[in-house]
Amino acid sequence: MEKTTTIIRTSVYTFLQNYQYFTTTVAFLAFPFSASILVSQVFLTSSSSSSLLPSIYNRLKTLFQAAGFPPSSEFFTILSLKLSQTISSSIFTLPFTLTFLLLAKASIIQALKQHHHKVSSFSLFNPLFFTHICNSFLILSANATVFAVLFFAFNFLEGTRFSSSPNWLLFLSATGAVLYSIVLANALIICNLALVISGMEKTTGYMAILKACVLIRGRTSTALSLALPANLLLAGIEALFQYRILRVYHHGRIPDLSMGSEGVLIAYLYSISVVLDTVVSCIFYKSCKTSCLIEQEGRYSYQIEIVEGETGDYVSVKNIEELP
């Protein structure tokens, strides 16, 4: 399996090879989604926003309390707030996610799959669309699983003599935070890989998720190390938007042309980051496929690799020393 630095270097090289296409056509396809992500922060942080966020937050908080989770735990307070923000933002950006984002991902996958840009990416839209819907159910299932485990853990603790101990409550909350982060991170990288598989192999829905689970086996640490820089980059751009646009807007400044131009530039940078993240996912998929073929054929005196060419991928057979 290739190292993380090798995959990132290959991804950057691939991005620069298709720089004009990725920074114009694909970036502008992803631009409405990026703008919706950034604009949703205005509604989430504005005091005059709709009642969607407070309503979701209050319902989640009531649900956690009814399930027996301790109301004094800061973990569930922060979790309720973050979940309500995520749900509200997802609802706001859902139309752009199911259209522009999937079309942008389809264009990237088609470019890296066919090595030319004349083939329409609409043929990949349906597999990506249904796989994205299944990914949503997988994320919901992952959240429900973690909450069920925490429910049994806190209710078991309530019936013991440790229930009144703040140290045990803090320890269990910290354990729950770590468990939730691990499960959610693994679910997200499986979902990203499943989208790439659905485009590369035209496999739809849960079959793409199943293939992603098999393909990522033994490579989870590499996938997590690849997802971390991309998520930090996206979070940094969101923070830049909050600092340069939202902070000035909340201080009472009337939006003008300069503020709008800066917001458009930040949204464009977010689109470029989304494109680069998808390219990294595609290169990681090809690396996993190559490793799987090598592992399967490693007992013979040759190895099979997927080699990129101008007219498409082809199989390369290399002679090696016979393994014991």
N, C-alpha and C positions, 0 to 999 in steps of 0.2 A: 504494500500500500504506500502510495506516495505521501511524503510529508506535507504538512500544512503549508509551509513556505513555498514548496514546489507548486502546489495547486494554486496558491494565490498569485505566484509569479506567472504561471501559465494563463491564469484568468486575465491578469492585467495585459499580457501580451496579446491574447485573443481580443480583448476589448480595444486595444490600440490598432490591431489589424483591421477591425471593422469600425473604426472611430467615427467616421462620417455618418455611417448608417445608424449606429447606436446613439449618437448624440443629436441626431436630427429626427428621423422618422420614429424610432422607438421611444426616444425621450419625450417627444411631443405626444405620442400615444399615451404614455404614462403620466403626462402633465396634469390632466384633470383629476386623476386619482391623488397625486401628490398635493395638488392645491386643496382638494377636499379634506385630506388629512390635516393640513395646516390650518385651514379655515375652521375645522371642527374645534380646534383649541380655543378659538374666539368664543364660541358658544359655551364651552365647558368652563371657561374662566370668567366669563362676563356675569356681572351681578344681575343683568336684565335678561338673562337667557331663559329659555323655556323651562318648564317644570319637569322635563324628562329626566335630567340627571338627579335632582333631589328625590324624585319619585322612585327611581331605580335604587338609589342608595338606601332610602328608608325601607324599601321592600326587602333588600338583601340583609340589612341589619336586623329587621324583624324576623326574617327567616333563620338567620344564624342564632338569634336568641331563642326562638321556638325549638330549634334543634338541640338546645342544651349547651351551646358554646358560651363560655363565660363572657358577659358583656364588658367586664373590666379589662379584657385582653386587648392590648394595642394592636396585636397582629390581625385580629378580625376586623378591627376598626379601619386599619390601613387597607386590608384586603377588600373590604366592602367598598371603600372609596375608589380603589384602583379598578376593581371589577365594574363598578358603575360607570366610571369614565371610559373604560374599554368598550363596554356594551353600547353606551351612548355614541361614542365615536364610530363604532362599527355600523350602527344603524344609519348614521348620517352619511357614511361613505359607501354603504352597500351598493347602491346603483353604479357608482364609479368603479368599485372593485370587480363587479361581475361583468363589466364591459371593457373599460379602458385598460385596467390592470391586466386582465386576462389576455386581451389582444396584444398588449406589449410583451407579455411573457411568451405568447405564441409566436410573435415575430422573432424574438431572440432565439427560441428553440428551433424554429424553422431555419434561421440563418446558420446556426451552428450545426444543424443536422444536414442541410442540403448544400451549404457552402456557396449559396448564391441567393440573391434577394428577389428574384423574379417570381418565385412560387408564392402564391397567396397563403397567408397564415390563417385564413378563416377556416381552413380544413381542420385545424387543430383546436379551434375554439370550443366545439362541443365536448371533446374529451376533457379539456381543461375545466370547462364549466361544471360538468358532473363530478369531476374529481374534487373541485373546490367545495362543492356542496357536501360531499362525503367527508372532506377534511373538517368542515364545520362541525359535523356530528362527532368526529373523532375528538376535537377540542372540547366539546361539551361533555363527552364521555370521560375524558381525562380529568376535567374539573370535578365531575360528579364522583369519580372514583376516589380522588383525594379527599373530598368533603365527607364521603362515607367513612373512610378510614379515620379521619379526624373526629367524626361524630362518635364512633365507637370508642376511640381513645379517650376523649374527654368525658364521655358518659361512664366509662370504666373507672376513670380517675375520680369521678364524683362519688362513687360508692366506696372509696378507700379513705384511709386516714390522711392521705396526701392532698385531699381536695382543697383544704384550707391553706396549704402552703404556697406562698407566692413564688418561691424558687422553682417548685415543680411546675407551676403554671407557666412560668417564664421558659423553663426548659422544654416543655411540651409545645409551646407556641413557636419557639425557635426551631424545634424539630419539624413541626408542621410547615414552617416557611421554607426550610431546606427541601423537604419532600415535595412540596408544591412546585418549587422552582425546578427541581430535577425532572419531575413528570411532565410539566408544561414545556420545558425546553426540549425534551425528547420528542414530545408530540409535535412540536412546531417544526423540528428538522425533518421528521418523517413526512409531514404534510408538504413541506417545500420539495423534498425529493420525489414525493408522489406526483406532484404537478409536472416535474421535469420528465418523469417516466411516462406519464400519460401523453406528453407531447412527443417524446422520442420514440415510443413504442406504440402509440395510439391505444393505450390501455386505459380503460375508463373505470372510475369509481373505486370501489373497495379493492378490486384486483390490483390497481396501481398502489394503493396503500399497503397491501400485503407484500407486493414485490419490493416496496421501499423498506419494509421491516426486514425482509430477508437480505436485501442488498446492503443494508447499513449494519448488519450484524458484525460485531468486532471492530467497527469503524466509528463508533459513537463519539469517542473523544476527538477524533479528527473533525467530525461534523460540527461538534460544539465549538471547537477552536476556530472553525471557519465562520460560524454564525456570529461569534462574539464581535469581531471587528465590524461586520456589516451592521449589526444592531447598534453598536456604539456610534458609528458614523451617522445612522439615521437619527438616533437620539440627540447627537450633537447638532444636527441641522434643525431639529425641532426646537432645541434650546436656543439656537441662534434666532429662529423666528420669534420665539417668545421674548427674547431680549431686544431685538431690533424693531419689532412690529407691535407685539402685544403690550409690552411695557410702555411704549410711547402712546399707544392708543388708550390705555387705561389712565394715563396721566392727563387725558383731556385734549390731546392734539387731534385736530381735524385731519382725516386722511387726505393726502394730496398726491400729486403725480410722483414725487420722489419716493414716498412711502410705498405706493403701489408698484413702482418699478423694482424697488428692493424686495418686496414680497414676491413678485414674479421671478426674480433671480433666485431667491431662496427655494421656491417651489421647483425651479428647473434643476437646481443642485440636488434636491430630493429625488427628482426623477432619474438623474444620472446615477445616484446611489442605488436606486431600485434596479436599474438596468445592470449595474455592476454586480449586485447581489445575485441576480438571476444567472448571470454569466458564470459566477463562482459555483452556483448549484449545478449548472450543466457540466462544467469541468469536473466537479466532484463525482457526478454520475458516471462520466466516462472513465474516471479513475477507478471507481468501484467495479465497473463492468470489466475493465482490463485485469484488475486484481482477481476477480472471480474466475475469469478464463484461465489465468495463470495457475490458480490454486487447483482448478479441475484437471488441468493438463500437466501439472508439475511432476507427476510420477513417470511421465514419458520423457523422451530425449529431445523434446521440442516444446516451445511455448507459443501461445497464440496471443496476439495483441491486436487491438483495434487502432489502425493508423489513419490519420486524417489526410485526405488528399483534396485536390482542387475539384474533383468530380464527385466526391463523397467519401465515406468511410470504407476502408477495405481491410481485409484480414491479412496480417503478416505472420508468417511462420518462421521462427528462429530456432536454429539448432543450438542446444545446450548440452552440457555434460549430463549423462544419465544419473539421476538421483538414486540413492540406495533404497 
